[in-house]
Amino acid sequence: MSDASPPETTKPVPLRRVAAASCAGTTIEFYDFFIYGTAAALVFPTVFFPALGATAGTVASFATFAVAFFARPVGAVIFGHYGDRIGRKRTLISTLLMMGIATVLIGLLPPAETIGVAAPLILVFLRFCQGFAVGGEWAGATLLTAEYAPKEKRGFYGVFPQLGPAIAFALSSGTFLVTGLIMGDDDDAFLTYGWRIPFILSIALVGVGLWVRLSIEETPAFKDAQRRAKSEAATLDRSKRLPFLEAVRAQPREVMLSAGALTMLFAFFYMGTAYLTAYGTNPDGAALSRPVVLSLGIGASVIFGAGIVISGILSDRFGRRNVIRVSCIAGIVWALALFPVLDIGTPLAFGIGLSVTLVIFSVSYGPAGSYLPELFAAKHRYTGAGLGYNLAGVFGGAIPPLLAPGLAASFGSVAIGVMLSVTAVISLISVSMLRETRNRALEHEIERTETPA
């Protein structure tokens, strides 16, 4: 009987509240994700891999960092299933709780000298949980805004969940910077308990995120898709109603090409936020102090946050695909110049290298929040968009930081630039093979347009 109520009786949700909820959620999730990257560069080689030495310890530390990227497609499939079946809102609450619990437990994890090999094994498991949660986070957060926003402004509203990484990078760098400054020159104190503070503090942010997300209603597109699914249930066999199978059967091209299109995005971002943090403080790299590198990271986050907003707005005017193409072309050229600039060894050179790298990332990332949701049908949009995005995370976010130390040791830092340039070429080809989606009406908007007044 309750199904007879028309959808128009639902009280409209202000877009600013939806935008705030999506931005708050991704900020908290990516803060938790990024503090791991910062700790992997500055702390974990010593705390969890002391027997391996400096170089091997760094490689092992970044290997645990990469684990999360392989967990992300799994999270995209599992959480995408529930996001497409039970709703965006409830699924996003689950991802937030999982991320928060895993992060706090990392902050409480004893070092290797206390519990031996169990320490890195538990660390890998908790990192997997972080990646699993983030795998379900991004698609749901972008769908919150994309499925509420009017088509002519979807690029603008799509930047709000995309701003989460910029704010989170500033917060993660800031908390490590403040903690380090309070500890002063006492590296033993920082390595013993100082690095744990940012992880444990995340519990407060999770509380805020839950409060914000509980205030949001389910999206109109999901409600429409759910009603259609009920009416079609009698004519479909059960296997065809699985969102993962629906996505890979109906839109395999979009899944793979969207993954390729965002590969450079991930490579530039995680090389910038994780690997360059290690490279900047390494005596064989830029050899800068930890406070200088973290301070420059905060400044770069402001710059690339502005880039995300501007590129999202431009995508409403010039198209999602064209804006991403510009980013890829710039990335092909800049990747070859990045390490020669960094190797100048001054704070200014490092700041320029980091900022330009993240600005190029931001030009692709701004439109991505509206582009991927527009590529997929509502009945499997959570799964399809999340799968494409997180496969790109494997190709661009996991593999380059893992290969970078070995490439630098064998061929010099210029080899890393060549690797990044190749990812930009892959993304340029992939995005050029996708269709433009600017001003595309989503299903619920089409239904309302076709309904007589």
Secondary structure, 3 states (H helix, E strand, C coil): CHHHCCHHHCCCCCHHHHHHHHHHHHHHHHHHHHHHHHHHHHCHHHHCCHHHCHHHHHHHHHHHHHHHHHHHHHHHHHHHHHHHHCCHHHHHHHHHHHHHHHHHHHHHCCCHHHHCCHHHHHHHHHHHHHHHHHHHHHHHHHHHHHCCCCHHHHHHHCHHHHHHHHHHHHHHHHHHHHHHHHHCCCHHHHHHHHCHHHHHHHHHHHHHHHHHHCCCCCCHHHHHHHHHHHHHHHHCCHHHHCHHHHHHHHCHHHHHHHHHHCHHHHHHHHHHHHHHHHHHHCCCCCCCCHHHHHHHHHHHHHHHHHHHHHHHHHHHHHCHHHHHHHHHHHHHHHHHHHHHHHCCCCHHHHHHHHHHHHHHHHHHHHHHHHHHHHHCCHHHHHHHHHHHHHHHHHHHHHHHHHHHHHHHHHHCCHHHHHHHHHHHHHHHHHHHHCCCCCCCCCHHHHHHHHCCC
